[in-house]
Each structure stands twice: as C-alpha cells, then as structure tokens.
Amino acid sequence: MTDKQENSAAVAVPEGFSLLPAGLGYADSLRPFYRRIVGTEVSFGLLVEEQHLNPMGIVHGGALMTLADIAAANSIRVLRDRPAASPTINLSFDFMAPGRLGHWLETRTDHVQAKRRFGFCSGAIFDGDKAIMRYSGTFYCPDHGGLVVTEENAEKARIILGDDAPED
C-alpha cells in the first residue's frame, strides 16, 4: 500500500462533532470543518482533504494556524458566555509533525482564561494521540455584544454562536 492509499483511508468523524455549514467567511477554506461544544469546552475538527495540502503533500501551515486561531478565540468566547468574537492580538505556533491527507485533526485546549479585556488560550492540534502543533495566544475581549443579529443574518449568527444564539 502506498502512503497516498494509506492516508486516504476512510476516517469517521468523532461523536458529538457537527459539520459547520458554508457561509462563515474565511473559515470556509477549512471545509469540511466540524465543531463540538460540551459545557465550556470547545473542540474543532478537520477532515484533511486535498484542498488543505501544500505542494509537499502535507497540511498547509496556514490551514493549521487558521484552525488553531478559530479554536482559541471560540474557547474564550464560550468561556465568557458572550456572543462577541475575540479578535486575535498575538498567536504563536510550534509545528511538531505534519498533518496527512485523510486524517482527522482535532483541537484540544489545555488552558483558557478570560480577564476583563484580554483572554488567553493555549492548546494543540492532534492527529489521534499525537500532537502535531501547539499554539498559545492572547485575544481581545470586547465589552459589547459584538454581533448585530438581523433577519438577514440570524441563521449565520445562530451557527457561529452554537447553542448560545438568541432566539429573536
């Protein structure tokens, strides 16, 4: 069996993860892209496909950095229990191993803290039990709601916010 055949074996999406629909802006570049929220724990998953690869045949570093950024910012948003996004101030990465075609990659947060104006989050992206990238960042925590929900964007807001979405 070649590496390409081995790496393209069917991978099941773990229980509790929901596919995020298209229409979420830049995050669409990660599709198929999944999220799981349990209490204040947020995880994102990526089923690696051809569009996520660089010319060397491994997951592009930009895709991994985007996944980490979204996971960290959302971890802070959920911890704060506020709809406002947490814009990135600083985010550092340590690449430790390549992501492979056909594999399931999952974010796992090991520290999340929110102060009055700043949030801090660190974690890793895993391929199974193997960490392939670590990340650590500082995020701005706005004191406003952050989202204006209108009739036109209500569905998108509900998706972004998960179960926290306003009914009106």
C-alpha positions in Angstrom: 0.0 0.0 0.0 1.4 3.4 -0.9 1.4 6.4 1.5 -1.3 8.1 -0.5 -3.5 5.0 -0.3 -2.9 4.6 3.4 -3.5 8.2 4.1 -6.8 8.3 2.2 -8.5 5.6 4.2 -12.0 6.5 5.4 -11.9 8.3 8.7 -15.0 8.6 10.9 -15.9 12.0 12.4 -15.9 11.5 16.2 -19.2 11.6 18.2 -20.5 15.0 19.1 -18.9 16.9 16.3 -21.2 18.8 13.9 -20.4 19.9 10.4 -20.2 23.7 10.1 -22.1 24.9 7.0 -20.7 27.1 4.3 -21.0 30.8 4.6 -18.8 31.6 7.6 -16.3 33.7 5.7 -12.6 32.7 5.7 -13.3 29.6 7.8 -14.9 28.1 4.7 -11.4 27.4 3.5 -11.2 24.7 6.1 -14.3 22.8 5.0 -15.2 20.1 5.8 -14.8 21.7 9.3 -16.5 20.5 12.5 -17.2 21.8 16.0 -18.1 20.3 19.3 -19.1 22.3 22.4 -19.6 20.5 25.7 -20.1 22.9 28.6 -17.3 25.4 28.2 -15.0 23.0 26.3 -14.8 23.8 22.6 -13.1 21.5 20.0 -12.8 21.9 16.3 -12.0 19.1 13.9 -10.8 19.0 10.3 -11.1 16.0 8.0 -8.0 16.6 5.8 -8.7 16.7 2.1 -6.7 17.7 -1.0 -7.5 21.4 -0.7 -5.8 21.5 2.8 -2.5 20.3 1.4 0.6 22.3 0.3 2.8 21.2 -2.7 4.7 18.8 -0.4 1.5 16.8 0.2 1.1 17.7 3.9 -1.4 20.0 5.5 -0.5 23.6 4.8 0.7 25.5 7.8 -1.8 28.3 7.1 -4.7 25.8 7.5 -3.3 24.6 10.8 -2.9 28.2 12.0 -6.4 29.1 11.0 -7.8 26.1 12.8 -5.9 27.0 16.0 -6.9 30.6 15.8 -10.6 29.8 15.4 -10.4 27.2 18.2 -8.7 29.5 20.7 -10.9 32.5 20.0 -14.0 30.4 20.3 -12.8 28.8 23.5 -12.6 32.3 25.0 -16.0 33.4 23.6 -17.7 30.3 25.1 -15.9 30.7 28.5 -17.1 34.3 28.6 -20.6 33.3 27.6 -20.9 36.3 25.3 -21.7 36.5 21.6 -18.8 38.9 20.9 -15.9 37.4 18.9 -12.4 37.7 20.5 -10.1 39.2 17.9 -6.5 37.9 17.9 -3.8 40.1 19.4 -1.0 37.6 19.3 -0.8 33.9 18.4 2.3 31.7 18.5 2.7 28.2 16.9 5.1 25.3 17.2 4.9 22.8 14.4 5.9 19.4 15.6 4.7 16.9 12.9 2.9 17.1 9.5 -0.8 16.7 9.1 -1.7 14.0 6.5 -4.3 13.5 3.8 -7.4 11.6 5.0 -6.6 12.1 8.7 -8.9 13.6 11.4 -7.2 16.6 13.1 -8.7 17.9 16.3 -8.0 20.9 18.6 -7.7 20.4 22.3 -7.5 23.3 24.6 -5.3 22.9 27.7 -5.7 26.4 29.2 -8.3 29.1 28.7 -8.7 32.2 30.8 -10.6 35.5 30.3 -9.9 38.7 32.1 -11.8 42.0 31.8 -10.3 43.0 28.4 -8.0 40.1 27.4 -8.3 36.4 27.0 -5.6 33.8 27.0 -5.7 30.3 25.4 -3.3 27.5 24.7 -3.7 24.1 23.2 -2.7 21.7 20.5 -3.9 20.1 17.3 -3.8 16.4 17.5 -3.8 13.6 14.9 -5.1 10.8 17.1 -2.9 10.8 20.2 -0.1 12.7 18.6 0.2 16.5 18.9 1.2 17.9 15.6 1.1 21.6 16.5 1.0 23.7 19.7 -0.5 27.1 19.9 -0.8 29.9 22.5 -2.4 33.3 22.1 -3.8 36.5 23.5 -7.1 37.8 22.4 -9.1 41.0 22.9 -12.4 40.7 24.9 -14.7 43.4 23.8 -17.2 44.8 26.3 -20.1 44.9 23.7 -22.3 42.2 22.3 -20.2 42.0 19.1 -22.9 40.8 16.8 -25.8 42.7 15.4 -28.4 40.0 14.6 -30.8 40.9 11.9 -33.4 39.0 9.9 -30.8 38.6 7.1 -28.0 37.2 9.2 -29.9 35.4 12.0 -29.2 31.9 10.8 -25.4 32.6 10.3 -25.3 34.2 13.9 -27.0 31.1 15.3 -24.4 28.9 13.6 -21.5 31.0 14.8 -22.8 31.1 18.4 -23.8 27.5 18.6 -26.4 26.9 21.4 -25.8 30.4 22.7 -27.7 32.1 19.8 -30.5 34.5 20.7 -34.0 33.3 19.6 -35.0 36.8 18.4 
